Amino acid sequence: GAAPLLAQGENPRANQARMLEYQKNLLIAMVDSMPENLLRDKATPAQRDFAQQIHHAASVAAYIAGNPLGGAVTCAVRGCPVGWGDPVFDRLEADLAKAMLSLPASKGFEIGSGFAGTDLTGREHNDEFYMEGDRVRTRTNRSGGVQGGITNGETVYFRVAFKPTATIMTEQRTVTAAGEDTTIAGRGRHDPCVLPRAVPMVEAMTALVFADHALRQTAI
């Protein structure tokens, strides 16, 4: 079996080099064993449970090392009606971006293909339309359910990046209020990763943005 994270009676902050090496090897092993479709809609409950175990193990390793982790939250909104949003000043994706980047520790936002779309040609990136009964659908959803600032009826999906918490338990250089060089190390209880707290915040902000756009529709 795997060696214990800590020797019996060892201080959790002792031997930082060993803990950091353990953390690195643990994360490499977890990524190597992650199913390819883990983050897709087709992921099974068992695979989603596996993802939670991965996050928990990574958080434990980060806590022991005193070195927090960041990450990204993916949010999907299904069943949104066609036509919500605005082509210029109140684009749906712009409102979502503003809401998500208002969250503490958020550092990035992308919708649909996001930054990966810059590596595609126009033909590769375009979402082709087709008819499904009396409904217009797209064969792909690289636009993330929003085209020209307005929903097209497909699933709206986006990602929000969150940085690691700034407080670490190992010494780092800083400056005093008097302008003198010094060092500082965190103390007390601090989250090793903010993602568990970020998920309901992303959901709540998303609900507020969509509720606002729903009210606009009733006002027209």
N, C-alpha and C positions, 0 to 999 in steps of 0.2 A: 504494500500500500504506500501511499504518498507520505512523505515525512510531515510531521506536525508543523503548523505555522510557527509555533513558539515552543521552545524548550520549557519544561515545567519550571515555573517560578521566574522565568525570564521577563524582564520589563518589556512591554510592548514597543517601546521606542528604542530598545537596544539593537545594536548590530544593523544599522540602516542599510548597509551595502547588501547584506544577505536578504533582507526583506525586499529591497528593490529588485534584486535579481529574481527572487521568487515571483514577484508580481509580473515581471516581464515574461517569464516562462509560462506562467499561468495564462496570461492573456493570449499568447501565441497559440497555446494548446486549445483554448476555447474557440478562437477564430478558425483554426484548422478543422474543428469538428462541427462547425455551424452549418446546418442545412442550407442549400442554395435558395430555397423558396421561403426562408424563415420570415421575411418581411413582406411577402406577397399575400394577397387575399386568400390564396389557397392553403396557407399554412394551417396545419392541424392543431387541435388543442394541445396535443403532446409537444409539438414543436414550439408553441407559444410558451408552454410551461418550461421548456428547455431554455428559451430565451431569458425567462425570469431567473432561472438558476444561474445562467451566465452572468447576468447583471449583478446578482447577489454575490457571487464569488469574486467578481471584479471589484465590487465595492468593499468587500472584506479585505482583499489584498491592498486596496488603496488606503483603507483606514489604518491597517497595520503599518504600512510604509509612511503614513502621514503625508501622502502626496495625492490630492484629489484628482478625480477624472471629470472630463466633460463628455459631451455626446450630442445626439440629435434626436428630436421627437418628430415622428411622421404622423400627420393628422389627415383623415379622409372624411369628407362630408358626402354622403350618398343621398340620392333622391331629391336633390335641389332642383327647383323649377327652372325652366329656361327663362332668360331675360332679366335676371337680377344683376344689378351693377350699373355702370355708366361708362361711356367711352372715353371720358377725359378726366374730370375732377374727382369723381367718386368711383373709380375703378374698383371692382371687388378685390382684386389681388392687392391693390395699393392699400385698401382699408385693412386687409388681413395682415399685410406687412407692417403697417403702423402699429396694429394691436400687438402683434407678436414681438416686435422689437421694443415695445414698451415694457415687456416682462424683464424682471431682474435677471442678469447673467446671460441674456440672449445676445448673440453676436452675428447671426446670419439668418436669412430667409430665402427660400427658393420654392417656386411652385411649378408643378409639372416636371418637365425635363430639367428645369433649373440650369445650373452652370454646365451640366453635361450636354445640354442642347447646343452649346457653342462648338462642339466637335462634329456636329452633323451638318449635312447640306440641307438646302430647302426641301428638296424632294424627300430626303430621309426623315425630316422633322415634321412635315405636314401631316395633319390628321385627316385622312380621307373620309368623306361622308358616304353614307348609304342609308337606305330606307329599311326600317324594321317595322312592318305594318304601316301605321300612319305616323310613325315617329322617326325623325332624323337622328341618326346615330353617327359616331365616328369609329373607325376600325381600330384606331389607336387613341391614346389619350396623353400625348406628350404636352398638350397645352394645359393639362391639369384641370380640365373642366371649365376653364375660363378663356374666352377668345375676345380680343378687343375690349377687355375690361368687363365683359358680360358673360354670365353663365350660359353654357350650351346644353345643359341637361345631363352631362356626364359627371362622374364622380370628381369632386373638387379635392385635390390632394396637394399637400405642401409639407415642407420640412423646416424645422426651426433648430438652429444650432445654439447650444449652450456651452459656455466656457467652464473650466474647472473653477471651483471656489478659490478665492485668493488666499485664504488662510491655509498655510502648510505648517506641519509640525517640525520641520527641519529648519535650521538657520538659513536666512538669506539676507543679503545686504539691503540696507535702507538708510534713511536720513532722519535725524531728530528734528524737533520743532525749531531748534536753535541752529539748524543747518550743519550739524556735525555727522560724519559718517559713523554708522554703527551697524549692528545686526539685530535681527528679530526672529523669534520662533513662536508659532501659535501655541495656545494653551486651551484647555477645556474641550467641550464637545463641539465638533463641527462635522457637517455632512461630508462623506467621502465622494458623493456625487449628487448633483441637484436634480437629475432626471426624474426620479420618482415623484418629487414635488412639482416638477415642471409639467407633467402630463395633465393633471386636472386644471392647471392654470391655462394651458394651451386650449383645452376643451372649453373652458369657461369663456375665454376671450373670443374663440371662434363662434360660440353660441351668441355672444353679444353682437358681433359683427353681422351675423346672418339675421338675427332678430331685427337689427336696425334696417337692413335692406328689405326685410319682409314688410316692415311698417311703411317703408317708402312706397312699396308696391300698392298698398291699400290706400295711400294718400293720392295716388294718381287718378 
